[in-house]
């Protein structure tokens, strides 16, 4: 996955988003069961998703045309 992210592969963007959403769900479930330290994992996954949905990042991964960001 790291190779795909480094090279701007579309599949790596999709896989990272999916795994980050799964991480958020698991982190939330872990917090509910009493593991307060999982808040750090939840925050990191949320930051990753936020970053991947930025327009310039989506253009890099071919998820958005450059003209759409102007």
DSSP file (Angstrom, degrees, kcal/mol; ACC not computed):
  #  RESIDUE AA STRUCTURE BP1 BP2  ACC     N-H-->O    O-->H-N    N-H-->O    O-->H-N    TCO  KAPPA ALPHA  PHI   PSI    X-CA   Y-CA   Z-CA
    1    1 A X     >        0   0    0      0, 0.0     4,-2.4     0, 0.0     5,-0.2   0.000 360.0 360.0 360.0 -39.9    0.0    0.0    0.0
    2    2 A X  H  >  +     0   0    0      1,-0.2     4,-2.6     2,-0.2     5,-0.2   0.894 360.0  52.2 -60.7 -39.8    2.8    2.4    0.8
    3    3 A X  H  > S+     0   0    0      1,-0.2     4,-2.0     2,-0.2    -1,-0.2   0.925 110.0  48.8 -61.5 -44.6    4.3    1.9   -2.7
    4    4 A X  H  >>S+     0   0    0      1,-0.2     5,-3.0     2,-0.2     4,-0.6   0.880 112.0  48.2 -64.2 -39.2    0.9    2.7   -4.2
    5    5 A X  H ><5S+     0   0    0     -4,-2.4     3,-0.7     3,-0.2    -1,-0.2   0.913 111.0  50.7 -66.3 -42.3    0.5    5.8   -2.1
    6    6 A X  H 3<5S+     0   0    0     -4,-2.6    -2,-0.2     1,-0.2    -1,-0.2   0.867 115.3  43.0 -63.2 -36.2    4.0    7.0   -3.0
    7    7 A X  H 3<5S-     0   0    0     -4,-2.0    -1,-0.2    -5,-0.2    -2,-0.2   0.465 113.6-115.1 -91.1  -2.7    3.4    6.5   -6.7
    8    8 A X  T <<5 +     0   0    0     -3,-0.7     2,-0.3    -4,-0.6    -3,-0.2   0.840  49.7 173.6  75.5  33.7   -0.1    8.0   -6.7
    9    9 A X     >< -     0   0    0     -5,-3.0     4,-1.4    -6,-0.1     3,-0.4  -0.555  34.3-137.6 -77.8 137.1   -2.0    4.9   -7.6
   10   10 A X  H  > S+     0   0    0     -2,-0.3     4,-2.1     1,-0.2     5,-0.2   0.879 102.8  56.3 -60.8 -39.6   -5.8    5.1   -7.5
   11   11 A X  H  > S+     0   0    0      1,-0.2     4,-2.6     2,-0.2    -1,-0.2   0.841 103.7  54.2 -64.8 -32.4   -6.1    1.7   -5.8
   12   12 A X  H  > S+     0   0    0     -3,-0.4     4,-2.3     2,-0.2    -1,-0.2   0.881 106.9  50.7 -69.9 -37.3   -3.9    2.8   -3.0
   13   13 A X  H  X S+     0   0    0     -4,-1.4     4,-2.3     2,-0.2    -2,-0.2   0.946 113.5  45.4 -62.1 -48.2   -6.1    5.9   -2.3
   14   14 A X  H  X S+     0   0    0     -4,-2.1     4,-2.4     1,-0.2    -2,-0.2   0.920 113.6  48.7 -62.9 -44.9   -9.2    3.7   -2.2
   15   15 A X  H  X S+     0   0    0     -4,-2.6     4,-2.6     1,-0.2    -1,-0.2   0.891 111.3  50.0 -63.8 -40.2   -7.6    1.0    0.0
   16   16 A X  H  X S+     0   0    0     -4,-2.3     4,-2.2     2,-0.2    -1,-0.2   0.898 110.6  49.3 -66.4 -40.9   -6.3    3.6    2.4
   17   17 A X  H  X S+     0   0    0     -4,-2.3     4,-2.3     2,-0.2    -2,-0.2   0.935 112.9  47.6 -63.1 -45.6   -9.7    5.3    2.7
   18   18 A X  H  X S+     0   0    0     -4,-2.4     4,-2.2     1,-0.2    -2,-0.2   0.941 114.1  45.9 -60.7 -48.8  -11.4    1.9    3.3
   19   19 A X  H  X S+     0   0    0     -4,-2.6     4,-2.3     1,-0.2    -1,-0.2   0.836 111.2  53.1 -66.3 -32.2   -8.9    0.8    5.9
   20   20 A X  H  X S+     0   0    0     -4,-2.2     4,-2.2     2,-0.2    -1,-0.2   0.901 108.9  48.8 -69.8 -39.8   -9.0    4.2    7.7
   21   21 A X  H  X S+     0   0    0     -4,-2.3     4,-2.2     2,-0.2    -2,-0.2   0.900 112.0  49.3 -65.1 -39.1  -12.8    4.0    7.9
   22   22 A X  H  X S+     0   0    0     -4,-2.2     4,-2.7     1,-0.2     5,-0.2   0.910 110.1  52.2 -63.2 -41.2  -12.5    0.4    9.3
   23   23 A X  H  X S+     0   0    0     -4,-2.3     4,-2.5     1,-0.2    -2,-0.2   0.874 108.3  50.5 -61.9 -38.5   -9.9    1.8   11.8
   24   24 A X  H  X S+     0   0    0     -4,-2.2     4,-2.6     2,-0.2    -1,-0.2   0.928 111.4  48.0 -65.5 -44.1  -12.3    4.5   12.9
   25   25 A X  H  X S+     0   0    0     -4,-2.2     4,-2.2     1,-0.2    -2,-0.2   0.920 114.6  45.3 -62.9 -44.0  -15.0    2.0   13.5
   26   26 A X  H  X S+     0   0    0     -4,-2.7     4,-2.2     2,-0.2    -1,-0.2   0.887 112.8  51.2 -67.7 -37.8  -12.7   -0.3   15.4
   27   27 A X  H  X S+     0   0    0     -4,-2.5     4,-2.3    -5,-0.2    -2,-0.2   0.912 110.2  48.9 -64.1 -42.7  -11.3    2.6   17.4
   28   28 A X  H  X S+     0   0    0     -4,-2.6     4,-2.2     2,-0.2    -2,-0.2   0.913 112.1  48.8 -63.7 -42.1  -14.8    3.7   18.3
   29   29 A X  H  X S+     0   0    0     -4,-2.2     4,-1.6     1,-0.2    -1,-0.2   0.882 110.7  51.4 -64.4 -37.4  -15.8    0.2   19.4
   30   30 A X  H  <>S+     0   0    0     -4,-2.2     5,-2.6     2,-0.2     4,-0.3   0.879 108.9  50.1 -67.2 -38.2  -12.6    0.0   21.5
   31   31 A X  H ><5S+     0   0    0     -4,-2.3     3,-1.4     1,-0.2    -2,-0.2   0.910 108.1  53.6 -65.4 -41.3  -13.4    3.3   23.2
   32   32 A X  H 3<5S+     0   0    0     -4,-2.2    -1,-0.2     1,-0.3    -2,-0.2   0.858 105.9  53.6 -61.8 -35.1  -16.9    2.1   24.0
   33   33 A X  T 3<5S-     0   0    0     -4,-1.6    -1,-0.3    -5,-0.1    -2,-0.2   0.491 131.4 -90.9 -81.5  -1.4  -15.5   -1.1   25.6
   34   34 A X  T < 5S+     0   0    0     -3,-1.4     2,-1.4    -4,-0.3    -3,-0.2   0.431  86.0 127.6 114.6  -1.4  -13.2    1.0   27.8
   35   35 A X    > < +     0   0    0     -5,-2.6     3,-1.5     1,-0.2    -1,-0.2  -0.680  26.4 174.2 -90.3  87.7  -10.0    1.5   26.0
   36   36 A X  G >  S+     0   0    0     -2,-1.4     3,-1.8     1,-0.3    -1,-0.2   0.772  70.5  71.0 -66.4 -26.5   -9.6    5.2   26.1
   37   37 A X  G >  S+     0   0    0      1,-0.3     3,-1.4    -3,-0.2     4,-0.5   0.686  79.3  77.9 -65.2 -16.8   -6.1    5.1   24.6
   38   38 A X  G <> S+     0   0    0     -3,-1.5     4,-2.2     1,-0.3    -1,-0.3   0.609  70.7  84.6 -68.7 -10.0   -7.8    4.1   21.2
   39   39 A X  H <> S+     0   0    0     -3,-1.8     4,-2.4     1,-0.2    -1,-0.3   0.840  84.8  57.1 -60.0 -32.3   -8.7    7.8   20.8
   40   40 A X  H <> S+     0   0    0     -3,-1.4     4,-2.3     2,-0.2    -1,-0.2   0.910 106.9  46.6 -65.6 -42.3   -5.2    8.3   19.3
   41   41 A X  H  > S+     0   0    0     -4,-0.5     4,-2.3     2,-0.2    -2,-0.2   0.890 112.1  51.7 -65.0 -39.5   -5.9    5.7   16.6
   42   42 A X  H  X S+     0   0    0     -4,-2.2     4,-2.0     2,-0.2    -2,-0.2   0.917 111.0  47.2 -63.4 -44.2   -9.2    7.3   15.9
   43   43 A X  H  X S+     0   0    0     -4,-2.4     4,-2.3     2,-0.2    -2,-0.2   0.915 111.5  50.3 -64.8 -44.1   -7.7   10.7   15.6
   44   44 A X  H  X S+     0   0    0     -4,-2.3     4,-2.2     1,-0.2    -2,-0.2   0.920 111.2  48.4 -62.3 -44.1   -4.9    9.5   13.3
   45   45 A X  H  X S+     0   0    0     -4,-2.3     4,-2.2     1,-0.2    -1,-0.2   0.881 110.8  51.5 -64.0 -37.7   -7.4    7.7   11.0
   46   46 A X  H  X S+     0   0    0     -4,-2.0     4,-2.6     2,-0.2    -1,-0.2   0.894 109.3  50.0 -65.5 -39.7   -9.6   10.8   10.9
   47   47 A X  H  X S+     0   0    0     -4,-2.3     4,-2.6     2,-0.2    -2,-0.2   0.900 109.2  52.2 -65.0 -40.8   -6.6   12.9    9.9
   48   48 A X  H  X S+     0   0    0     -4,-2.2     4,-2.5     2,-0.2    -2,-0.2   0.930 111.8  45.8 -60.9 -46.0   -5.7   10.5    7.1
   49   49 A X  H  X S+     0   0    0     -4,-2.2     4,-1.5     2,-0.2    -2,-0.2   0.928 111.8  51.7 -64.5 -44.5   -9.2   10.6    5.7
   50   50 A X  H  < S+     0   0    0     -4,-2.6     3,-0.4     1,-0.2     4,-0.2   0.936 112.5  46.3 -56.1 -47.3   -9.3   14.4    5.9
   51   51 A X  H >< S+     0   0    0     -4,-2.6     3,-1.6     1,-0.2     6,-0.2   0.909 109.1  53.7 -64.0 -43.4   -6.0   14.6    4.1
   52   52 A X  H 3< S+     0   0    0     -4,-2.5    -1,-0.2     1,-0.3    -2,-0.2   0.757 106.4  53.8 -66.3 -22.8   -6.9   12.1    1.4
   53   53 A X  T 3< S+     0   0    0     -4,-1.5    -1,-0.3    -3,-0.4    -2,-0.2   0.402  79.8 115.5 -92.4   3.1  -10.1   14.1    0.6
   54   54 A X  S <> S-     0   0    0     -3,-1.6     4,-2.3    -4,-0.2     3,-0.5  -0.494  75.6-121.3 -67.4 141.9   -8.2   17.4    0.0
   55   55 A X  H  > S+     0   0    0      1,-0.2     4,-2.1     2,-0.2     5,-0.2   0.879 109.5  50.2 -56.8 -43.6   -8.6   18.5   -3.6
   56   56 A X  H  > S+     0   0    0      1,-0.2     4,-1.7     2,-0.2    -1,-0.2   0.832 111.8  49.1 -67.7 -29.5   -4.9   18.6   -4.4
   57   57 A X  H  > S+     0   0    0     -3,-0.5     4,-1.8    -6,-0.2    -1,-0.2   0.898 109.3  51.3 -73.9 -40.9   -4.4   15.1   -3.0
   58   58 A X  H  <>S+     0   0    0     -4,-2.3     5,-3.1     1,-0.2     6,-0.9   0.868 108.9  52.1 -63.7 -35.7   -7.4   13.7   -5.0
   59   59 A X  H ><5S+     0   0    0     -4,-2.1     3,-1.4     4,-0.2    -1,-0.2   0.922 106.6  53.7 -64.5 -43.2   -5.8   15.3   -8.2
   60   60 A X  H 3<5S+     0   0    0     -4,-1.7    -2,-0.2     1,-0.3    -1,-0.2   0.876 112.2  44.1 -58.3 -38.6   -2.5   13.5   -7.4
   61   61 A X  T 3<5S-     0   0    0     -4,-1.8    -1,-0.3    -5,-0.1    -2,-0.2   0.396 116.7-113.4 -89.5   3.5   -4.3   10.2   -7.2
   62   62 A X  T < 5S+     0   0    0     -3,-1.4    -3,-0.2    -4,-0.3    -2,-0.1   0.723  84.4 119.4  75.3  21.3   -6.4   10.8  -10.3
   63   63 A X  S   <S+     0   0    0     -5,-3.1     2,-0.3     1,-0.2    -4,-0.2   0.560  77.2  28.5 -92.1 -10.1   -9.7   11.0   -8.4
   64   64 A X  S    S-     0   0    0     -6,-0.9    -2,-0.2    -9,-0.1    -1,-0.2  -0.992  84.3-114.4-150.9 139.9  -10.4   14.6   -9.4
   65   65 A X    >   -     0   0    0     -2,-0.3     3,-0.8     1,-0.1     4,-0.5  -0.469  23.9-124.9 -76.3 151.2   -9.5   16.6  -12.5
   66   66 A X  G >  S+     0   0    0      1,-0.2     3,-0.9     2,-0.2     4,-0.4   0.817 110.4  60.3 -64.6 -30.8   -7.2   19.6  -12.0
   67   67 A X  G >  S+     0   0    0      1,-0.2     3,-0.9     2,-0.2    -1,-0.2   0.795  96.6  61.0 -67.6 -27.6   -9.8   21.8  -13.7
   68   68 A X  G <  S+     0   0    0     -3,-0.8    -1,-0.2     1,-0.2    -2,-0.2   0.682  97.3  59.1 -74.2 -16.9  -12.4   21.0  -10.9
   69   69 A X  G <         0   0    0     -3,-0.9    -1,-0.2    -4,-0.5    -2,-0.2   0.578 360.0 360.0 -87.4 -10.3  -10.1   22.4   -8.2
   70   70 A X    <         0   0    0     -3,-0.9    -1,-0.2    -4,-0.4    -2,-0.1   0.453 360.0 360.0 -86.7 360.0  -10.0   25.9   -9.7
